[in-house]
Amino acid sequence: MKAVGYQQAGDLDRADALQDIELPRPEPGPRDLLVKVAAVSVNPVDAKIRRNRAPLTGAYDVLGWDAVGTVEATGAEVSAFKAGDRVYYAGAINWPGCNAEYHLVDERIVGHAPASLSDAQAAALPLTAITAWELLFDRLGVTEGGGAGQTLLVIGGAGGVGSILVQLARQLTELTVVATASRPESVQWISDLGAQHVIDHNQPMLAQLQAIGIEQVELVASLTHTAEHYEQYIECLAPQGKLGLIDDFDSLDVLKLKPKCLSLHWEFMFARSLHQTPDMIEQSRLLNRVAELVDKGTLKTTLGEHFGTINAANLLKAHRLLESHKARGKLVLEGF
């Protein structure tokens, strides 16, 4: 089968950073689906893995943790899917990725793809939808229909996770949603997705919040540059507020959270599959719920740009845009 992989971890300036390769078609284990991949999207985790992790097995590692496709075959213990089902999912970080014609995935982290979306539109959603859902409802503890009188500040609102988090918060809760963006096109994008207010993360945030009548916020979702903005989060958060984050950095001084009794909450959507947690199937359930909300028109795809067919050259272009931190929404590729 066709695939795109790499042999050595490193930056994009190497000629062999990503390569078109041929690999054997995999065989499903007991709880696995063999999926014929139709479309994929690119996430920051792809770039992080490519830069830092040597191949897990064999000569090549295959990236990709967002896919939509059709079930080709199922393992002996699979109960929720059958051959021919159209599915979408984010996969597992300790398994080969989905930048390949065929891909194995555990059925417990797979959902039925939204019927109203094209393959490219659906491929934009899984990883960011899982991350945003778990961050909002599982980590920050907001309940559906709850949050009245509280404000959620979303840092990096126009990115992949922010684009779906803003929608979930507006459509499924009573929270006031403030998102950050710095470029005019990003401000428009996140406003169109439902943010009630947009402020600039390159300027002092508390002053901007107070200018729109918000003295402090109860919740912060830090999706990028956490270490850079950390002091401002502490300033913006009300006593007993909650800080949720997803990005990587060297360290934070958690003692600074103590005077306001602020709590810190990590979201890592691969934790359930990586550790085979007893509630792993919750990711399948939430993907099915997201698909229902999309098909009802409650949520919109966050596809930002289509990069053409799935090959090394197009994936390199997508990685470069992602690493520029100028991407808006999700970057998608389709077909081989």
GINORLIN-V157686 format. One record per residue. N is the residue number from 1. RES is the residue in one letter. OMEGA is omega as a letter, one per 40 degrees, with the letter a starting at -180 (NA if undefined). NEAR is the number of other ideal C-beta (glycine too) atoms within 12 Angstrom. D_LAST is the distance of its C-alpha to the last C-alpha in Angstrom with 2 decimals. Layout:
N|RES|OMEGA|NEAR|D_LAST  N|RES|OMEGA|NEAR|D_LAST
This chain:
1|M|i|27|10.13  2|K|i|25|7.60  3|A|i|36|8.77  4|V|a|41|10.35  5|G|i|37|14.11  6|Y|a|40|17.57  7|Q|a|21|20.78  8|Q|i|21|23.45  9|A|i|22|24.11  10|G|a|21|24.84  11|D|a|20|24.41  12|L|a|26|21.77  13|D|i|12|24.10  14|R|a|16|23.36  15|A|a|15|21.25  16|D|a|22|19.52  17|A|i|28|19.12  18|L|a|42|15.39  19|Q|i|29|13.79  20|D|a|26|10.69  21|I|i|27|12.04  22|E|i|18|12.24  23|L|i|27|14.05  24|P|i|16|15.91  25|R|a|21|14.83  26|P|i|29|17.35  27|E|a|16|20.23  28|P|i|26|21.58  29|G|a|19|24.98  30|P|a|16|27.71  31|R|a|27|26.51  32|D|i|32|22.74  33|L|i|46|19.98  34|L|a|34|16.95  35|V|i|45|14.19  36|K|a|32|10.93  37|V|i|47|9.03  38|A|a|35|8.14  39|A|i|44|8.94  40|V|i|52|10.80  41|S|a|53|13.65  42|V|a|48|15.57  43|N|i|47|19.22  44|P|a|36|22.19  45|V|i|34|22.10  46|D|a|43|18.90  47|A|i|34|20.95  48|K|i|23|24.04  49|I|a|34|22.56  50|R|a|43|20.94  51|R|a|26|24.36  52|N|a|17|26.60  53|R|i|23|25.38  54|A|i|17|25.13  55|P|a|22|22.62  56|L|i|20|23.97  57|T|i|15|23.56  58|G|a|17|22.62  59|A|a|18|21.68  60|Y|i|29|18.64  61|D|i|35|18.12  62|V|i|45|14.88  63|L|i|49|15.28  64|G|i|49|14.31  65|W|i|42|16.83  66|D|a|51|15.65  67|A|i|54|13.34  68|V|a|50|13.41  69|G|a|41|12.46  70|T|i|30|14.49  71|V|a|35|16.95  72|E|a|30|16.48  73|A|a|25|19.72  74|T|i|30|22.51  75|G|a|26|25.10  76|A|a|13|28.72  77|E|a|16|29.99  78|V|a|28|27.41  79|S|a|16|29.39  80|A|a|25|27.61  81|F|i|36|24.39  82|K|i|18|23.55  83|A|a|19|20.73  84|G|i|16|19.14  85|D|i|28|19.92  86|R|a|33|17.61  87|V|i|46|17.95  88|Y|a|55|17.51  89|Y|i|52|18.80  90|A|i|50|19.12  91|G|a|50|19.57  92|A|a|36|22.08  93|I|i|29|22.61  94|N|i|20|23.99  95|W|i|31|21.00  96|P|a|36|17.69  97|G|a|44|15.31  98|C|i|50|12.24  99|N|a|48|9.69  100|A|a|39|8.51  101|E|i|33|7.21  102|Y|a|33|10.94  103|H|i|47|13.58  104|L|i|40|17.37  105|V|i|47|19.49  106|D|a|37|23.19  107|E|a|36|23.98  108|R|i|34|26.64  109|I|a|44|24.28  110|V|i|46|22.06  111|G|i|41|22.78  112|H|a|32|22.12  113|A|i|40|19.84  114|P|a|34|21.82  115|A|a|21|22.04  116|S|a|20|22.74  117|L|i|31|19.58  118|S|i|24|16.15  119|D|a|34|13.20  120|A|i|34|12.99  121|Q|a|32|16.78  122|A|a|43|17.04  123|A|a|50|14.74  124|A|a|47|17.30  125|L|a|51|20.13  126|P|a|52|20.42  127|L|a|47|21.48  128|T|i|48|23.57  129|A|i|46|25.07  130|I|a|47|26.17  131|T|a|46|27.55  132|A|a|46|29.38  133|W|a|41|30.75  134|E|a|39|32.02  135|L|a|41|33.47  136|L|a|43|35.32  137|F|a|34|36.55  138|D|a|27|36.65  139|R|a|29|37.51  140|L|i|40|39.48  141|G|i|23|40.96  142|V|i|33|40.77  143|T|i|16|41.24  144|E|a|21|39.65  145|G|a|13|42.18  146|G|i|20|43.92  147|G|a|28|44.30  148|A|i|13|46.89  149|G|a|15|48.78  150|Q|i|30|46.27  151|T|i|37|43.87  152|L|i|49|40.42  153|L|a|49|39.47  154|V|a|50|35.71  155|I|a|45|35.03  156|G|a|43|31.77  157|G|a|48|31.44  158|A|i|41|28.67  159|G|a|44|26.15  160|G|a|49|23.69  161|V|i|49|26.35  162|G|a|47|29.12  163|S|i|43|27.43  164|I|i|49|27.40  165|L|i|52|30.67  166|V|i|49|32.57  167|Q|a|39|31.50  168|L|a|43|32.47  169|A|a|44|35.77  170|R|a|33|36.66  171|Q|a|29|35.72  172|L|i|31|36.88  173|T|i|31|39.78  174|E|i|20|42.83  175|L|i|39|42.07  176|T|a|28|42.52  177|V|i|39|39.27  178|V|i|44|39.47  179|A|i|48|36.32  180|T|i|42|36.14  181|A|a|39|34.31  182|S|a|28|35.45  183|R|a|21|33.63  184|P|a|14|34.48  185|E|i|19|30.94  186|S|i|33|30.58  187|V|i|23|34.00  188|Q|a|18|33.06  189|W|a|34|29.76  190|I|i|45|31.56  191|S|i|24|34.56  192|D|i|23|32.48  193|L|i|37|31.14  194|G|i|33|34.74  195|A|i|35|36.34  196|Q|i|25|40.05  197|H|i|32|40.71  198|V|i|37|38.70  199|I|a|37|40.28  200|D|a|28|39.35  201|H|i|38|38.67  202|N|i|18|39.88  203|Q|i|17|43.33  204|P|a|18|45.79  205|M|a|37|44.44  206|L|i|26|47.68  207|A|i|16|49.42  208|Q|i|27|46.60  209|L|a|34|46.69  210|Q|i|19|50.45  211|A|i|16|50.29  212|I|i|20|48.49  213|G|i|13|50.96  214|I|a|29|49.20  215|E|i|17|51.48  216|Q|i|27|49.17  217|V|i|46|46.10  218|E|a|35|45.90  219|L|i|43|42.22  220|V|i|47|39.88  221|A|a|51|36.14  222|S|a|46|35.28  223|L|a|42|31.53  224|T|i|30|31.76  225|H|a|24|34.50  226|T|a|30|36.77  227|A|a|19|39.09  228|E|a|20|39.60  229|H|a|34|40.64  230|Y|a|29|42.32  231|E|i|19|45.90  232|Q|i|32|45.15  233|Y|a|38|43.77  234|I|i|31|47.05  235|E|a|28|48.94  236|C|a|37|47.02  237|L|i|40|47.08  238|A|i|26|50.07  239|P|a|18|52.04  240|Q|i|19|50.32  241|G|a|31|46.99  242|K|i|35|43.61  243|L|i|42|41.00  244|G|a|41|37.45  245|L|a|35|34.93  246|I|a|43|31.47  247|D|a|31|31.08  248|D|i|22|32.19  249|F|a|16|35.35  250|D|a|10|38.15  251|S|i|11|40.87  252|L|i|24|42.77  253|D|a|14|46.49  254|V|i|16|46.61  255|L|i|12|50.40  256|K|i|20|50.05  257|L|a|25|48.91  258|K|a|14|52.20  259|P|i|14|54.65  260|K|a|23|52.77  261|C|i|16|51.73  262|L|i|30|48.06  263|S|a|23|45.45  264|L|a|29|42.10  265|H|i|26|39.11  266|W|i|26|35.90  267|E|i|33|32.63  268|F|a|26|29.89  269|M|i|40|27.50  270|F|a|31|26.52  271|A|a|25|30.21  272|R|a|31|30.27  273|S|a|32|27.47  274|L|a|19|28.60  275|H|i|14|32.15  276|Q|a|18|31.54  277|T|a|21|34.02  278|P|a|9|35.85  279|D|a|18|34.45  280|M|a|25|30.78  281|I|i|23|30.20  282|E|i|24|31.19  283|Q|i|38|27.64  284|S|a|34|26.55  285|R|a|24|29.51  286|L|i|39|28.90  287|L|i|42|25.24  288|N|i|32|26.61  289|R|i|28|29.33  290|V|i|44|27.03  291|A|i|33|25.06  292|E|a|20|28.47  293|L|i|28|29.53  294|V|a|35|26.46  295|D|i|22|27.02  296|K|a|16|30.67  297|G|a|14|29.92  298|T|i|21|31.48  299|L|i|36|28.45  300|K|i|33|25.82  301|T|a|39|22.23  302|T|i|47|22.26  303|L|i|35|19.06  304|G|a|35|20.22  305|E|i|27|17.51  306|H|a|28|13.92  307|F|i|33|12.18  308|G|a|22|9.26  309|T|a|26|5.54  310|I|i|46|5.22  311|N|a|27|6.96  312|A|a|32|10.68  313|A|a|21|12.17  314|N|i|28|11.08  315|L|i|41|11.96  316|L|i|35|15.18  317|K|i|25|16.05  318|A|i|41|15.73  319|H|a|37|17.84  320|R|i|25|20.36  321|L|i|25|20.92  322|L|a|35|21.29  323|E|i|24|23.79  324|S|a|16|25.69  325|H|i|24|26.69  326|K|a|20|26.26  327|A|i|39|23.26  328|R|a|33|24.24  329|G|a|41|22.64  330|K|i|45|19.11  331|L|a|43|16.15  332|V|i|45|12.88  333|L|a|42|9.14  334|E|i|31|6.97  335|G|a|24|3.80  336|F|NA|27|0.00
